[in-house]
Amino acid sequence: MAIDYSKRLVQMRERRQGTAESTRKFTEHYAYSSEGFTGSTKEAYENRSRSESTKYALGAMQAVDPEYTKVSIAEGDRVKQKLSNGLYKSGISTEFEYQGSVPLDIHIKRHSDIDLLVLDSRFVTCDHAAALTAGNQYGKLLPKSAAQYLIELRRNCERILIEAYPAANVNTSGAKSINLSGDSFQRKVDVVPSHWHDSATYQRTRQKHDRVVQILDKIEQKTIPNLPFLHIKKVNDKDKATLGGTKKVIRFLKTLKADCDQDITLSSYDIASLVWHFNDRGLAQPTSRELALIAVARAELNAMCRDYSGTCKLTTPDGSRKIIDKPEKFTSLQKLSAEVDAIASDIARELDPMVQWFPDRIRPALEAVSIR
């Protein structure tokens, strides 16, 4: 079925900028001038081509306007303040950090959710065989398990948020997070009770990205290890080495997933992890040659789809798990690859009509064009 790029452009604009009504509420709530924040405002990518398919591809790669990202952070900050004050009164000291797509700047929506880690700072767990532990750096054993401390933290977070935002939707049913939305919230905020765990690696390097975050699973009443800051560092390092191409391709693939008619179960984390395995040289394209990134994504995903066993061995950037850890994820990878094939073919045909008969000309057509 042919892709309706006019429809996709509308969907992408609304996702990136919001509708006129959402913009009005945004500017009223944050006292911004509406200039530059209307649902019909043209972004720079729209002036770079007359082709709707090319506009869509270029727009899909770009970061969301920083002003909208600031609002996501601002919403997280006001929840942070409520929790900090309330938990302090309850005798629980905490630290706060952000994780996920927003701090990594790979989100594709103006109204992106923000993930707020609430870290119980009354204690830190550690790998006992590490050197600093041997030097008695971590004090005495805890009177309760880490999970018990986090159950108490979660219970207090739920109470504070329900009292603080009575008109909002405070969803406490989630296993790992408390979800806030509705009423005055311009963004969804996910509150994640957790604590620090100092691995042997962190005790050696003292680098934040090596520090483990243990997240409470409320249903199972146990903690789950996570390395959100190592993931952020690894993706940021690759993006810097590839002139920004890594994040452009991640946003591009996330946009295709959002707009296609197929059920693609790969998460944002999965997509970022897959792109992290792409060849650096291909991703390092100047802004004028961003269409070449489509050819790179097409070739890399096609190669992954041809090598089932090899692809299933690929790990996330932090090394915590396999990316394709369920059979349905490989099926989703194939669907995403087909979406890239389709848009690559459509754009290449506009650039070189011979592509219709000679598909091997798709990559050269995309790599040859320069768009200022």
C-alpha positions in Angstrom: 0.0 0.0 0.0 1.3 3.5 -0.9 2.3 5.7 2.0 0.2 8.8 2.4 2.9 11.3 3.2 0.5 14.2 3.5 -1.2 12.4 6.3 2.1 11.5 7.9 3.3 15.0 7.8 0.2 16.2 9.6 0.6 13.5 12.2 4.3 14.3 12.7 3.7 18.1 13.0 1.0 17.6 15.6 3.2 15.1 17.5 6.2 17.5 17.4 4.2 20.8 17.9 0.8 20.0 19.2 -2.6 21.2 17.9 -3.6 24.8 18.0 -5.7 24.1 21.1 -2.9 22.4 23.0 -0.6 25.2 22.0 -3.0 27.8 23.5 -3.1 25.8 26.8 0.7 25.5 26.7 1.3 29.2 26.3 -1.3 30.2 28.9 0.0 27.7 31.5 3.7 28.7 31.0 3.1 32.4 30.2 5.0 32.1 26.9 4.3 34.2 23.9 2.5 32.0 21.3 4.9 33.2 18.7 6.8 30.2 17.4 4.5 27.7 19.2 1.5 27.4 17.0 0.4 24.0 15.6 0.9 25.3 12.1 4.4 26.8 12.6 6.8 25.7 9.9 10.0 24.1 11.1 13.3 24.4 9.2 13.1 20.9 7.7 9.9 21.9 5.8 11.8 24.5 3.8 14.5 22.1 2.6 12.4 20.2 0.0 9.2 20.4 -2.0 8.8 16.6 -1.8 6.4 15.5 1.0 8.2 12.1 1.4 11.6 14.0 1.8 10.1 16.5 4.2 8.7 13.7 6.3 12.0 11.8 6.4 14.0 15.0 7.2 11.5 16.0 9.9 11.6 12.6 11.5 15.3 12.9 12.2 15.2 16.3 13.9 15.1 16.9 17.6 12.0 18.3 19.2 12.1 22.1 19.9 14.1 22.6 23.1 11.3 24.8 24.5 9.0 21.8 24.6 11.7 19.7 26.2 12.1 22.3 28.9 8.5 21.9 29.7 8.8 18.1 30.2 11.7 18.8 32.6 9.7 21.6 34.4 6.8 19.1 35.0 9.2 16.6 36.4 10.7 19.3 38.6 7.5 20.3 40.2 6.7 16.7 41.1 10.2 16.4 42.4 9.7 19.4 44.7 6.4 18.0 46.1 8.0 14.6 46.8 11.2 16.1 48.3 9.2 18.1 50.8 6.7 15.4 51.6 9.3 12.6 52.0 11.6 14.8 54.1 8.7 15.4 56.6 8.2 11.6 56.6 11.9 11.1 57.6 13.0 9.8 54.2 15.9 11.5 52.5 16.0 11.2 48.7 17.9 12.1 45.5 16.3 12.6 42.1 17.4 11.8 38.6 15.9 11.7 35.1 16.2 8.8 32.8 14.8 7.8 29.4 14.4 9.5 26.0 14.0 13.1 27.2 17.4 13.5 28.8 18.9 11.6 25.9 17.1 13.9 23.4 15.8 11.1 21.3 12.1 11.8 22.1 9.8 12.5 19.1 6.8 14.1 20.8 6.2 17.6 22.2 4.2 15.9 24.9 6.9 13.4 25.8 6.6 11.5 29.2 9.3 12.2 31.7 10.8 9.5 33.9 11.7 10.6 37.4 13.8 8.4 39.5 13.2 8.8 43.3 16.3 7.4 44.9 16.1 6.5 48.6 19.4 8.0 50.0 19.0 6.5 53.5 21.1 3.6 52.3 23.3 2.3 49.5 23.8 -1.4 48.6 27.1 -2.6 47.1 29.0 -5.5 45.7 30.6 -6.9 48.9 33.7 -8.4 47.2 34.8 -5.0 45.9 37.8 -3.1 47.3 35.9 -0.2 49.0 33.7 -2.7 50.8 36.8 -4.4 52.2 37.9 -1.0 53.4 34.6 -0.7 55.4 33.4 2.2 53.3 29.8 1.2 53.4 29.1 0.8 57.1 26.8 -1.7 58.8 24.3 -4.1 57.3 20.8 -2.8 56.9 18.2 -3.9 59.5 15.6 -4.4 56.6 16.0 -5.6 53.1 16.4 -3.0 50.3 13.0 -4.0 48.9 11.3 -3.3 52.3 12.8 0.2 52.3 11.5 0.8 48.8 8.1 -0.5 49.6 7.9 2.1 52.3 9.2 4.8 49.9 6.7 3.8 47.3 3.8 3.9 49.8 4.8 7.4 50.9 5.2 8.6 47.3 1.7 7.4 46.4 0.2 9.1 49.5 2.0 12.4 48.8 1.1 12.5 45.1 -2.6 11.7 45.7 -2.8 14.4 48.3 -0.9 16.9 46.2 -2.8 16.4 43.0 -6.4 15.4 43.9 -7.8 16.4 40.5 -5.1 14.6 38.5 -5.0 10.9 37.5 -2.5 9.3 39.9 -2.2 5.7 38.7 -0.6 3.6 41.4 -1.3 0.2 39.8 2.0 0.0 37.9 4.6 -2.4 39.0 7.6 -0.1 38.6 6.2 3.4 38.5 3.5 5.8 39.6 2.0 7.6 36.6 0.7 11.2 36.8 -1.4 12.8 34.1 -4.4 15.0 33.5 -5.6 18.2 35.2 -2.8 20.8 35.2 -0.1 18.3 33.9 1.2 19.3 30.5 3.2 16.0 30.4 2.8 12.6 31.8 5.3 12.0 34.7 6.4 8.5 35.7 7.7 8.4 39.3 10.1 5.4 39.8 11.1 4.5 43.4 14.6 3.2 43.5 18.0 3.2 45.2 21.7 3.3 44.3 23.7 0.1 44.1 27.5 0.5 43.9 28.8 -2.2 41.7 32.5 -3.3 41.7 33.0 -1.3 38.5 31.5 1.9 40.1 33.7 1.4 43.2 36.7 1.3 40.9 35.8 4.2 38.6 33.5 6.4 40.7 31.8 7.4 37.5 28.0 8.0 37.7 27.4 6.0 34.5 28.8 2.9 36.2 26.4 3.2 39.1 23.5 0.7 39.2 19.9 1.8 40.0 17.8 -0.8 41.7 14.1 -0.3 40.8 11.3 -1.6 42.9 8.8 -4.1 41.4 5.8 -3.5 43.5 4.0 -6.6 42.4 6.8 -9.0 42.9 8.2 -7.0 45.9 11.7 -7.2 44.7 14.3 -4.9 43.2 15.5 -5.0 39.5 18.9 -3.7 38.5 19.2 -1.0 35.8 22.0 1.0 34.3 20.2 4.1 32.8 23.2 6.4 32.9 25.5 3.9 31.2 22.9 3.6 28.4 22.8 7.4 28.1 26.5 7.7 28.0 27.0 5.0 25.4 24.4 6.5 23.1 25.8 10.1 23.6 29.3 8.9 22.9 28.3 7.2 19.7 26.2 10.2 18.6 29.2 12.5 19.1 31.4 10.2 17.1 28.9 10.1 14.3 28.3 13.9 14.0 24.8 13.5 15.4 23.8 10.7 13.0 23.0 8.2 15.7 20.2 10.2 17.3 18.8 11.3 13.9 18.4 7.6 12.9 16.9 6.7 16.3 14.3 9.5 15.9 13.7 8.5 12.3 13.0 4.9 13.2 10.8 5.8 16.2 8.8 8.1 13.9 8.2 5.4 11.4 7.1 3.1 14.2 4.7 5.7 15.5 3.1 6.4 12.0 3.0 3.0 10.4 -0.1 0.8 10.3 1.8 -2.2 11.6 2.1 -3.5 15.2 5.8 -3.0 16.0 6.6 -4.0 19.6 10.1 -2.7 19.7 10.5 -0.1 22.5 12.3 3.2 22.2 15.1 1.6 24.3 15.2 -1.4 21.8 15.4 0.9 18.8 18.2 3.0 20.3 20.1 -0.1 21.2 19.8 -1.5 17.7 21.1 1.7 16.1 24.0 1.7 18.6 25.2 -1.4 16.8 25.2 0.4 13.4 28.5 1.1 11.7 29.9 4.5 12.9 31.3 5.5 9.5 27.9 5.2 7.7 26.2 7.2 10.4 28.7 10.1 10.3 26.9 12.2 7.7 26.8 16.0 7.5 23.4 17.8 7.7 23.3 18.3 3.9 23.5 14.5 3.4 20.9 13.4 5.9 19.0 11.3 3.3 22.1 9.1 3.2 21.2 8.1 6.7 18.0 6.4 5.3 20.2 4.3 3.1 22.4 3.4 6.0 19.4 2.4 8.2 18.0 0.3 5.3 21.3 -1.6 4.8 21.9 -2.2 8.5 18.3 -3.4 9.3 18.3 -5.6 6.2 21.5 -7.2 7.3 20.1 -7.8 10.8 17.0 -9.4 9.3 19.1 -11.8 7.3 21.2 -12.9 10.3 18.7 -14.2 12.8 21.2 -15.9 15.2 23.7 -13.0 15.1 21.0 -10.3 15.7 19.6 -12.3 18.6 23.0 -12.1 20.2 23.2 -8.3 20.2 23.0 -6.7 23.6 21.8 -3.4 24.8 24.5 -0.7 25.1 24.8 -1.2 28.9 25.2 -5.0 28.4 22.3 -5.8 30.6 20.2 -8.0 28.2 19.8 -9.1 24.7 17.9 -6.6 22.5 15.8 -9.2 20.6 14.8 -11.2 23.7 11.5 -12.4 22.3 10.5 -14.0 19.0 7.9 -11.3 18.3 10.7 -8.6 18.5 12.4 -10.1 15.5 9.2 -10.0 13.6 8.8 -6.4 14.6 12.4 -5.7 13.4 11.4 -7.2 10.0 8.3 -4.9 9.9 10.4 -1.8 10.8 12.9 -2.8 8.1 10.1 -3.0 5.6 9.0 0.5 6.5 12.5 1.8 5.9 12.6 0.0 2.6 9.3 1.6 1.5 10.3 5.2 2.3 13.8 4.7 0.9 12.3 3.4 -2.4 9.8 6.3 -2.6 12.4 9.0 -2.1 14.9 7.4 -4.3 12.3 7.1 -7.2 11.8 10.8 -7.0 15.5 11.4 -7.3 16.1 8.7 -9.9 13.2 7.3 -11.9 15.4 4.3 -12.9 15.1 3.0 -9.4 11.7 1.6 -10.3 13.4 -1.0 -12.5 16.8 -1.1 -10.8 16.4 -1.3 -7.0 20.1 -1.5 -6.5 20.2 2.2 -7.4 18.3 3.2 -4.2 21.4 3.6 -2.0 23.4 5.6 -4.6 20.4 7.9 -5.2 20.1 8.6 -1.5 23.8 9.1 -1.0 24.3 11.3 -3.9 21.8 14.1 -3.0 22.7 17.1 -1.0 20.0 19.2 0.6 20.8 22.5 2.3 
